[in-house]
Amino acid sequence: MAAIVRYNDLGLVNTKEMFEKAMAGRYAVPAYNFNNMEQLQAILVGCVQSGSPVILQVSGSARKYIHPVFLVHMAKGGVEMVRDMGSSIPVALHLDHGDTFELAKSCIDMGFSSVMLDGSHHPKEENMRLTRQVVEYAHPRDVTVEGELGVLAGIEDKVASEVSHYTRPEEVEDFVAKTGVDSLAISIGTSHGAYKFKLKPGESVPPLRFDILEEIERRLPGFPIVLHGASSVMPKYVEEINRFGGSMEDAAGIPEEQLRRAARSAVCKINIDSDGRLAMTATIRKIFAQKPSEFDPRKYLGPARDELIEMIRYKNEHVLGSAGKA
Protein backbone atom coordinates (compact mmCIF):
# COMPACT_ATOMS: atom_id res chain seq x y z
CA MET A 1 0.00 0.00 0.00
CA ALA A 2 1.25 3.47 -0.92
CA ALA A 3 2.30 5.84 1.86
CA ILE A 4 -0.11 8.59 2.88
CA VAL A 5 0.67 11.88 1.13
CA ARG A 6 -0.59 15.32 2.13
CA TYR A 7 -1.51 17.68 -0.67
CA ASN A 8 0.54 20.52 0.84
CA ASP A 9 3.66 18.43 0.23
CA LEU A 10 2.77 18.33 -3.48
CA GLY A 11 2.43 22.12 -3.68
CA LEU A 12 -1.36 21.96 -4.04
CA VAL A 13 -4.07 24.02 -2.35
CA ASN A 14 -7.67 23.20 -1.54
CA THR A 15 -10.57 25.11 -3.11
CA LYS A 16 -11.69 27.24 -0.16
CA GLU A 17 -9.77 30.43 -0.91
CA MET A 18 -10.22 29.92 -4.66
CA PHE A 19 -13.99 29.97 -4.24
CA GLU A 20 -13.99 32.93 -1.85
CA LYS A 21 -12.09 35.01 -4.41
CA ALA A 22 -14.27 33.81 -7.28
CA MET A 23 -17.45 34.72 -5.42
CA ALA A 24 -16.09 38.19 -4.65
CA GLY A 25 -14.76 38.71 -8.18
CA ARG A 26 -17.81 37.26 -9.97
CA TYR A 27 -15.97 34.71 -12.08
CA ALA A 28 -15.72 30.92 -12.13
CA VAL A 29 -12.62 28.85 -11.44
CA PRO A 30 -11.98 26.44 -14.33
CA ALA A 31 -12.04 22.74 -13.47
CA TYR A 32 -10.43 20.85 -16.34
CA ASN A 33 -10.29 17.06 -16.55
CA PHE A 34 -7.16 15.26 -17.67
CA ASN A 35 -6.20 11.68 -18.48
CA ASN A 36 -2.59 11.93 -19.64
CA MET A 37 0.58 14.00 -19.53
CA GLU A 38 -0.18 16.17 -22.55
CA GLN A 39 -3.56 17.21 -21.19
CA LEU A 40 -2.08 18.01 -17.79
CA GLN A 41 0.70 20.08 -19.32
CA ALA A 42 -1.70 21.98 -21.57
CA ILE A 43 -4.10 22.81 -18.73
CA LEU A 44 -1.32 24.14 -16.53
CA VAL A 45 0.47 26.06 -19.28
CA GLY A 46 -2.80 27.58 -20.51
CA CYS A 47 -3.67 28.71 -16.99
CA VAL A 48 -0.18 30.10 -16.38
CA GLN A 49 -0.33 32.05 -19.64
CA SER A 50 -3.76 33.45 -18.79
CA GLY A 51 -2.98 33.98 -15.09
CA SER A 52 -5.84 31.82 -13.91
CA PRO A 53 -6.29 29.62 -10.85
CA VAL A 54 -7.05 26.05 -11.83
CA ILE A 55 -8.64 22.88 -10.51
CA LEU A 56 -7.16 19.74 -12.04
CA GLN A 57 -9.88 17.10 -12.17
CA VAL A 58 -9.48 13.34 -12.31
CA SER A 59 -12.34 10.88 -12.43
CA GLY A 60 -12.09 7.47 -10.81
CA SER A 61 -11.52 5.82 -14.17
CA ALA A 62 -8.91 8.39 -15.20
CA ARG A 63 -7.07 7.79 -11.92
CA LYS A 64 -7.07 4.08 -12.64
CA TYR A 65 -5.92 4.69 -16.23
CA ILE A 66 -2.97 6.83 -15.09
CA HIS A 67 -2.33 4.67 -11.98
CA PRO A 68 -2.89 6.20 -8.52
CA VAL A 69 0.78 6.21 -7.52
CA PHE A 70 1.94 7.65 -10.82
CA LEU A 71 -0.75 10.32 -10.62
CA VAL A 72 0.71 11.69 -7.38
CA HIS A 73 4.04 12.27 -9.10
CA MET A 74 2.35 13.81 -12.14
CA ALA A 75 0.57 16.31 -9.90
CA LYS A 76 3.77 17.20 -8.06
CA GLY A 77 5.67 17.49 -11.32
CA GLY A 78 2.94 19.68 -12.76
CA VAL A 79 3.13 22.12 -9.86
CA GLU A 80 6.93 22.17 -10.08
CA MET A 81 6.65 22.91 -13.83
CA VAL A 82 4.37 25.85 -13.04
CA ARG A 83 6.84 27.22 -10.50
CA ASP A 84 9.70 26.70 -12.97
CA MET A 85 7.76 28.90 -15.38
CA GLY A 86 7.92 31.63 -12.73
CA SER A 87 4.22 31.38 -11.87
CA SER A 88 2.47 31.10 -8.53
CA ILE A 89 -1.06 30.30 -9.75
CA PRO A 90 -2.98 28.19 -7.20
CA VAL A 91 -3.50 24.58 -8.28
CA ALA A 92 -5.97 22.14 -6.72
CA LEU A 93 -6.28 18.41 -7.46
CA HIS A 94 -9.90 17.24 -7.33
CA LEU A 95 -11.63 13.86 -7.52
CA ASP A 96 -14.46 14.28 -10.01
CA HIS A 97 -17.59 12.17 -9.48
CA GLY A 98 -16.30 9.91 -6.75
CA ASP A 99 -19.04 7.38 -6.14
CA THR A 100 -17.87 5.68 -2.91
CA PHE A 101 -16.38 6.66 0.43
CA GLU A 102 -13.49 4.26 -0.19
CA LEU A 103 -12.50 6.01 -3.42
CA ALA A 104 -12.69 9.46 -1.83
CA LYS A 105 -10.63 8.30 1.16
CA SER A 106 -7.99 6.75 -1.07
CA CYS A 107 -7.67 9.99 -3.04
CA ILE A 108 -7.38 12.08 0.13
CA ASP A 109 -4.70 9.73 1.44
CA MET A 110 -2.76 10.07 -1.82
CA GLY A 111 -2.62 13.85 -2.01
CA PHE A 112 -5.88 15.13 -3.46
CA SER A 113 -6.80 18.53 -2.04
CA SER A 114 -10.49 18.31 -2.92
CA VAL A 115 -12.93 15.46 -3.54
CA MET A 116 -16.47 15.05 -4.79
CA LEU A 117 -18.92 12.49 -3.52
CA ASP A 118 -21.57 12.09 -6.18
CA GLY A 119 -24.48 10.36 -4.50
CA SER A 120 -27.03 11.99 -6.80
CA HIS A 121 -28.09 8.60 -8.18
CA HIS A 122 -29.07 7.47 -4.66
CA PRO A 123 -32.17 8.49 -2.70
CA LYS A 124 -31.64 11.82 -0.95
CA GLU A 125 -31.05 10.38 2.53
CA GLU A 126 -28.42 7.93 1.27
CA ASN A 127 -26.78 10.70 -0.75
CA MET A 128 -26.54 12.81 2.41
CA ARG A 129 -25.22 9.92 4.50
CA LEU A 130 -22.43 9.10 2.04
CA THR A 131 -21.55 12.74 1.52
CA ARG A 132 -21.41 13.37 5.26
CA GLN A 133 -19.15 10.34 5.70
CA VAL A 134 -16.67 11.82 3.23
CA VAL A 135 -16.87 15.26 4.86
CA GLU A 136 -16.10 13.79 8.27
CA TYR A 137 -12.95 12.17 6.89
CA ALA A 138 -11.87 15.09 4.67
CA HIS A 139 -12.30 18.13 6.92
CA PRO A 140 -9.88 17.08 9.68
CA ARG A 141 -7.31 16.77 6.89
CA ASP A 142 -8.18 20.22 5.48
CA VAL A 143 -9.55 18.73 2.26
CA THR A 144 -12.60 20.37 0.71
CA VAL A 145 -15.66 18.38 -0.36
CA GLU A 146 -18.17 18.88 -3.16
CA GLY A 147 -21.60 17.26 -3.08
CA GLU A 148 -24.29 16.98 -5.73
CA LEU A 149 -28.04 17.44 -5.52
CA GLY A 150 -30.03 16.82 -8.68
CA VAL A 151 -29.19 14.49 -11.56
CA LEU A 152 -27.49 15.37 -14.84
CA ALA A 153 -28.22 13.37 -17.96
CA GLY A 154 -25.35 11.56 -19.63
CA ILE A 155 -22.58 9.34 -18.34
CA GLU A 156 -19.71 10.34 -16.08
CA ASP A 157 -17.62 7.36 -15.01
CA LYS A 158 -20.01 4.87 -13.39
CA VAL A 159 -22.65 7.50 -12.64
CA ALA A 160 -25.19 7.44 -15.48
CA SER A 161 -28.65 8.80 -16.10
CA GLU A 162 -30.94 8.78 -19.10
CA VAL A 163 -32.98 11.70 -17.82
CA SER A 164 -31.93 14.79 -15.89
CA HIS A 165 -33.72 15.88 -12.74
CA TYR A 166 -33.40 19.54 -11.86
CA THR A 167 -32.18 20.40 -8.40
CA ARG A 168 -35.08 21.30 -6.10
CA PRO A 169 -34.21 24.58 -4.38
CA GLU A 170 -36.30 23.68 -1.34
CA GLU A 171 -33.88 20.81 -0.59
CA VAL A 172 -30.54 22.61 -0.76
CA GLU A 173 -30.48 24.16 2.72
CA ASP A 174 -31.15 20.85 4.43
CA PHE A 175 -28.57 19.06 2.27
CA VAL A 176 -25.80 21.57 2.97
CA ALA A 177 -26.59 21.76 6.69
CA LYS A 178 -26.65 18.00 7.20
CA THR A 179 -23.64 17.13 5.05
CA GLY A 180 -21.29 20.03 5.77
CA VAL A 181 -20.11 20.21 2.15
CA ASP A 182 -17.97 23.11 0.98
CA SER A 183 -19.61 23.42 -2.44
CA LEU A 184 -22.69 22.07 -4.18
CA ALA A 185 -23.07 20.82 -7.75
CA ILE A 186 -26.57 21.49 -9.06
CA SER A 187 -28.60 20.47 -12.09
CA ILE A 188 -30.07 23.37 -14.09
CA GLY A 189 -29.93 21.93 -17.60
CA THR A 190 -26.31 21.01 -18.25
CA SER A 191 -25.41 17.40 -19.06
CA HIS A 192 -22.36 15.22 -19.53
CA GLY A 193 -20.66 14.35 -22.79
CA ALA A 194 -20.59 15.89 -26.26
CA TYR A 195 -24.22 15.04 -27.09
CA LYS A 196 -26.01 17.10 -24.47
CA PHE A 197 -29.24 17.74 -26.36
CA LYS A 198 -31.36 15.93 -28.94
CA LEU A 199 -32.23 18.78 -31.25
CA LYS A 200 -34.47 18.69 -34.30
CA PRO A 201 -33.38 20.64 -37.40
CA GLY A 202 -33.66 24.36 -36.72
CA GLU A 203 -33.99 23.98 -32.95
CA SER A 204 -31.79 25.90 -30.54
CA VAL A 205 -30.24 24.63 -27.34
CA PRO A 206 -32.72 25.19 -24.49
CA PRO A 207 -31.64 27.84 -21.96
CA LEU A 208 -30.29 26.89 -18.57
CA ARG A 209 -32.73 27.19 -15.69
CA PHE A 210 -31.41 30.39 -14.20
CA ASP A 211 -34.60 30.70 -12.18
CA ILE A 212 -33.54 27.61 -10.22
CA LEU A 213 -30.03 28.97 -9.79
CA GLU A 214 -31.33 32.31 -8.54
CA GLU A 215 -33.61 30.63 -6.01
CA ILE A 216 -30.71 28.50 -4.75
CA GLU A 217 -28.59 31.65 -4.43
CA ARG A 218 -31.35 33.24 -2.37
CA ARG A 219 -31.55 30.22 -0.07
CA LEU A 220 -27.76 29.77 0.22
CA PRO A 221 -26.32 33.28 0.07
CA GLY A 222 -22.58 33.30 -0.52
CA PHE A 223 -22.35 29.53 -0.91
CA PRO A 224 -20.19 28.10 -3.75
CA ILE A 225 -22.19 26.49 -6.55
CA VAL A 226 -20.74 24.16 -9.20
CA LEU A 227 -21.82 23.43 -12.78
CA HIS A 228 -20.98 20.02 -14.22
CA GLY A 229 -21.30 19.06 -17.87
CA ALA A 230 -20.51 22.60 -18.99
CA SER A 231 -18.54 22.06 -22.18
CA SER A 232 -19.82 24.22 -25.02
CA VAL A 233 -18.86 21.47 -27.52
CA MET A 234 -17.05 24.06 -29.64
CA PRO A 235 -18.37 23.84 -33.22
CA LYS A 236 -14.97 24.40 -34.84
CA TYR A 237 -13.63 21.19 -33.29
CA VAL A 238 -16.73 19.17 -34.15
CA GLU A 239 -16.51 20.40 -37.74
CA GLU A 240 -12.81 19.53 -37.97
CA ILE A 241 -13.36 16.06 -36.53
CA ASN A 242 -16.10 15.40 -39.07
CA ARG A 243 -14.04 16.84 -41.92
CA PHE A 244 -11.18 14.48 -41.21
CA GLY A 245 -13.07 11.21 -40.89
CA GLY A 246 -14.99 11.52 -37.63
CA SER A 247 -18.71 11.18 -37.03
CA MET A 248 -20.16 13.66 -34.55
CA GLU A 249 -23.05 15.11 -36.49
CA ASP A 250 -25.40 15.70 -33.55
CA ALA A 251 -22.92 16.99 -30.96
CA ALA A 252 -24.20 20.06 -29.09
CA GLY A 253 -23.18 21.84 -25.89
CA ILE A 254 -23.92 24.76 -23.59
CA PRO A 255 -23.82 28.16 -25.33
CA GLU A 256 -20.93 30.29 -24.15
CA GLU A 257 -23.11 33.29 -23.31
CA GLN A 258 -25.06 31.16 -20.83
CA LEU A 259 -21.84 29.99 -19.20
CA ARG A 260 -20.62 33.60 -18.94
CA ARG A 261 -23.87 34.52 -17.21
CA ALA A 262 -23.52 31.60 -14.80
CA ALA A 263 -19.91 32.56 -14.01
CA ARG A 264 -21.06 35.98 -12.83
CA SER A 265 -23.41 34.39 -10.29
CA ALA A 266 -22.80 32.09 -7.31
CA VAL A 267 -21.36 29.53 -9.75
CA CYS A 268 -17.67 29.65 -8.87
CA LYS A 269 -16.54 26.33 -10.42
CA ILE A 270 -17.33 25.22 -13.97
CA ASN A 271 -16.33 21.76 -15.13
CA ILE A 272 -14.99 21.26 -18.66
CA ASP A 273 -13.99 17.87 -20.02
CA SER A 274 -15.46 17.17 -23.46
CA ASP A 275 -14.14 20.38 -25.04
CA GLY A 276 -10.58 19.39 -24.15
CA ARG A 277 -11.05 15.96 -25.68
CA LEU A 278 -12.52 17.48 -28.84
CA ALA A 279 -9.67 19.97 -29.25
CA MET A 280 -7.02 17.26 -29.08
CA THR A 281 -8.94 14.75 -31.20
CA ALA A 282 -9.60 17.32 -33.94
CA THR A 283 -5.90 18.16 -34.15
CA ILE A 284 -4.79 14.53 -34.19
CA ARG A 285 -7.34 13.57 -36.86
CA LYS A 286 -6.21 16.44 -39.04
CA ILE A 287 -2.56 15.42 -38.77
CA PHE A 288 -3.31 11.77 -39.51
CA ALA A 289 -5.36 12.76 -42.55
CA GLN A 290 -2.81 15.21 -43.93
CA LYS A 291 0.29 13.19 -42.99
CA PRO A 292 -0.74 9.53 -43.14
CA SER A 293 2.89 8.37 -42.83
CA GLU A 294 3.37 10.10 -39.47
CA PHE A 295 4.05 7.70 -36.58
CA ASP A 296 6.01 9.78 -34.06
CA PRO A 297 3.64 10.50 -31.13
CA ARG A 298 5.43 13.78 -30.45
CA LYS A 299 4.43 15.01 -33.91
CA TYR A 300 0.71 14.63 -33.24
CA LEU A 301 0.42 14.80 -29.45
CA GLY A 302 2.59 17.93 -29.37
CA PRO A 303 0.34 19.94 -31.74
CA ALA A 304 -2.73 18.56 -29.93
CA ARG A 305 -1.28 19.85 -26.67
CA ASP A 306 -0.66 23.26 -28.26
CA GLU A 307 -4.27 23.45 -29.45
CA LEU A 308 -5.54 22.57 -25.99
CA ILE A 309 -3.40 25.34 -24.50
CA GLU A 310 -5.10 27.82 -26.82
CA MET A 311 -8.52 26.46 -25.90
CA ILE A 312 -7.75 26.78 -22.18
CA ARG A 313 -6.65 30.37 -22.60
CA TYR A 314 -9.79 31.18 -24.58
CA LYS A 315 -12.09 29.64 -21.99
CA ASN A 316 -10.41 31.45 -19.12
CA GLU A 317 -10.39 34.81 -20.88
CA HIS A 318 -13.74 34.83 -22.68
CA VAL A 319 -16.05 32.37 -20.93
CA LEU A 320 -15.15 31.88 -17.25
CA GLY A 321 -13.63 35.28 -16.53
CA SER A 322 -10.82 33.70 -14.50
CA ALA A 323 -7.92 35.13 -16.53
CA GLY A 324 -5.75 37.44 -14.46
CA LYS A 325 -7.38 36.33 -11.20
CA ALA A 326 -4.66 34.00 -9.89
N, C-alpha and C positions, 0 to 999 in steps of 0.2 A: 504493500500500500504506500502511495506517495505521501511525503511529509506534508504537514499542514503549512500553508503559505498565507501570509497576510497581504492584502492588496497594497498596503502602504509600501511594503518592501519591493513591489513591482513598479512603483512610481505612479500608481493609479489613485483616483479620488472617487468618492461616492457621488451620488447625484444631488445631495441636499443643497449645497451652495449653488450648483448649476441651475437648479430649478428656482431658487430664490431670485437669482439675477435675471433669469428669463421672465419670471412673472413681473418683476419690476420694469424690465426693459421692453416688454410686450413683443417677445420673439419666441421661437421654439428651438430647443436644442436638437440637433440632428442625431438620430439613432440609426446607424447604418449597419446592416448585417454583412458578415464576411464568412467565407468558407476556406480561403487559401491565402497564401502570402501576398500575391499580387493585389487582391482586394484589400487586404489590411494595409499594405503600403499606400495604395491609392487613396483610401479614406483618410489616413493620417496626413499625407502630403497635401491633399485637397483642403483639409481643415487648417493646416499650418498656413498654406498660401492665402486662405481667406480669413485667417485669424478667428476661427470659430472653435468653441468648445465642442467636444464630440463624445458620444456614447457608442462604443464598439459593442455590437450585439452578436451573440452566438446562440443559436438554437441547440437543443439537445442533440439533434442529429448532426449538426455541423461540428459540435464538440467531439462527437464520436468519430466523425470523418477525419478531423485534424489529429485527434488523440488528446485526451485531457492533459497528459503531462507535457506534451509538445506545445499545446496551446498556452500554457503558463509562460514558457520561454518566448513564444511569439509575442505575447502581450508585453513582456518585459523588454524584448528587443524593439518592439514598436515604440514604446515610450522613450527608450534610449535614442532611437533614430530621430524622434521629434526634438529631443534636447540637443542632439548633435547638429540639428538644423538651426539651432539658436532660438528655438521656440519654447514657450512655457504654457501652451494651451492645456487646459485640464482635459484629462482622458479618463473615462470610466469604462469598465468592462462589465457587461450586463448579460445575464441569462435571459433569453427571449423565450417566452412560452414554456417555462418549466411546468411540467404536469404532475410532479410528485415532490413530496418533502425530501425524499432521499436524493433526488437530482439537485434540488436547490442547496441542500446541505453540502453535497460533494463539491459543488461549484464554489460555495463560500469558503470551504476548507482548502480550495486550490487557488484562491486569489481573486475571485470575482468581487467587485466592489458594490454590485447591485444585482438583484435577482427578481424575476417575476414568477409568481405562482398563478398559473392560469387554471382556475377551477370553474371557468364559466360554463363548461359543459356538464357540470354537476348541479344538483339542486342547490338553491341559495345557501341553506344551512351548512351543507357539506363544503361548498366553496369557501364560506367564512371559516369553517373549522380548519381546513387545510392551509388557508392563507394565514390565519392566526398562528398556526404551528410554525410556519416559516418565519414569520415576524419575530416570534419568541426566540428563535435560534439566531436570526440575523442581527437584531438590534444590539444585543450585548457585544457583538463583534463589529459594531459601527457600519454594518452593511445595510443599504436601503432596499426596500421591498416595494414592488409594484403588484397590485391586484387587478382583477378584471371583473366587471359587472356588465352583463349584456353579452350577446354572442354575435361574432362576425361570421359572415358566410365565407366559404373557401376553406383551404387546408393549410395549416401551419404546424409542421411536424406531425405529431399524433393527434392534435386537436383539430377536428374537422366538423363542419356543419354545412348542410345543404341550404339552410335558410337562416338569415340573420334575425336577431331579436334585439330591438332597440333597448338601450339601458332605460330603466324606469327611474326617473328622478326621485320619486318618493322613497326609493330604497337606498340611495347613496349614503345618506347620513348614518343610517344604522350600520351599513357595511363598513364604512371607514371607522366608526367608533368601536365596533366589536373586533375588527381585525388589527387596527393600528397601522395600516399601510401608509407608506410615504407618498404614494401617487396612485392614481386610479385610471386604468384604461377603460374607455367607454365605447359603446356602439352607437354611432349616429349616421351610419350609412356607408362607411368605408368597408372594404372586404379584402381578403388576402388574395395574392396571386396577380397574374397579368390579365385575367378575364373577370373583371369585377362586376360587369353588368351584361345582361343579355338584351342588347338593343336591336330594335327593328330598324330597317333603312329610314334615315331621316330623323331618328330619335336622338335626343341629347341625353347626356348623363344626368340622372336625377340629382337635385341639390342635396347637400348634407343637411341633416336635421339640426340646424342651428338653434331652433326653439328648445330642443332638448338640452343642448349644451348650455344655453343661457339659463335655463331653469336649474341645471346642476351647479352652475357658477353661483347662482343666488343662494342655493342651499349649502354650498361648501365654499364660502368666500375665501379666496387666497389659497385654495388647495390645488396642487399640481394635477392636471389632467393630461392623459396620453391618448394619442390617436395611432392605432395600428392600421395596417393595410392601406397606407397612405401614399403609395407610389402613384405618380400621374401617368405611368405607362407611356412615356414620351413618344409621340408619333414618329419622330425621325428615326428612332431605333427600330420600331416595329416595321416601318417601311423598308429600312435597310436590310433587316433580317429577311423579310419577304422577297426583296429584290435579289438576294444572293442565296436563294434556295430554301429559305425557311417557310413556315406555314403558321402565321399568327393573325389571320384575317379578322378575327372578332375581338382582339385584345383592346381593352379600354380601361382607363384609370380615373383618378380623382383630378378634376380640373385644378390647375395651379392657383387660380384666383380664389377658389374655395379654401385651399390649404393656406394661402396667405392670410385670409380672413381668420381662419382658425388659429394661426400662429400669433395673432394679435390679441387673443382671448386668454382664458386660463389654460389653454393647451400649451404646455411648455416642453413637450417631447413628442416628436413626430417620427414614426418608424418608416424606413425606406429600405426595401430589399429588392423587389422585382426590377426597379429601374436600374440598379447596379448590374444585375444579371443581364438585362437587355443591352446595356451599353457595351459590356464586354463581348457578349455573344455577337452583336451586330458587327463589331470590329473584326472579330476572329473569322466570321463567315465571309466578310468582304476580302480579307487577306487570302483565305483558302480559295475563294473563287478567282481572284485576280492572279494569285501565285500558287497554282496547284502543285508545284514541285517543292514548296516550302515545308520543311520538317523540323526546323530548329524552334523549340518552344519559345525561346527568347524573342524570336522575330514575330510571333503573333501574340504572345502574352504581354510582351512589353508595350506594343501599341494599344492593346486592350486596357492595360493599366493606365496609360496616358489618357485615353478617352474617359475612363472612370474618374480620373483626377479632375478633368474639365467638368464632368457632370456634377461632382461633389461641390466644386466651386460655384457652379451655377445655382444649385439648390440652396446653398447657404446664403448666397448674395441676393437671389431674386424670389425665392419661395419662402424660406424659413426665417429670414431676417437675422440669422445668427452671425453673419460675417462681421468681423471687427469687434465681437463681443467677448472674446476669450479673456 
